[in-house]
Amino acid sequence: MPDFDQPDFEPAAYAKQAAAAIGLPLNPAHLPGITMNLALAKRMAGLIEQMKLSPAEEAAPVYVARKAP
């Protein structure tokens, strides 16, 4: 998992290294979109991490999907 808090996080470098680590071919034409999405994920994670939650607001430990009645 990337450390999005690090100011030196480089989305393009991370995408290349992660793809290589799992043996995923990475088309260079796709790199701009992947980089954009990783940068956006960094921004979203930063916003969420700023929120202070009480124990009552924590997410449930297990989600079980059910069919609608």
N, C-alpha and C positions, 0 to 999 in steps of 0.2 A: 504494500500500500504506500503510495507516495506521501511524503510529508508536505502537505500543502501550506503549512505555516512557514516553511523556510523561504526567505526572500529570494534565494537563488534557484528556486524550482523552475526548471526549463521544460515546458510541455513537450516540445519536439524531441529533446534528448530523452525524456522519460518514455515517450511513445516508441522510439527506436529501440531503447534498451529493453522495455517490457516485451515488445514483439520478438526480439531476438531471444529473450530468456525462455519464452514458451514455444519457440520455433514457428512463429506466425509470420508468413511472408507479408511484407509491408510495401504496398504500392506507393512510390513517391508522390503520385498524383493525389493520394488520399491524405497525405501528411498535413496539409493546411486545415482540413476539416477536423482531423483528429486533434491537432494542436488547439484549434479554436474551442472544441468541446472540453478538453482538459483545462484550459484557462477558465472557461465558464464554470466548470466544476469547482475549481479553486475559489472563485468568487462566491459561489453558492455555499460552499463549505464554510467559508469565512463568516458569512452572514448567520448561518445556523449556529456556529460556535460562539457567537456573541450573545445569543439568547440565554438568559438565565432561567432554568427550569427548577421547579420544586419537585420533591419526590412524587407528589401526586400527579405531576404532568409527564412523568417518564412514560415511555412507550411500554406496551405490554410485552412480556418476555417471549410470548408465543402467539402467533397469529394462525388461526385455523379458519380456512374458507369454508363456507357452507352454501348450499344451494338456496336461492331465494324462495320464500314460500309461494 
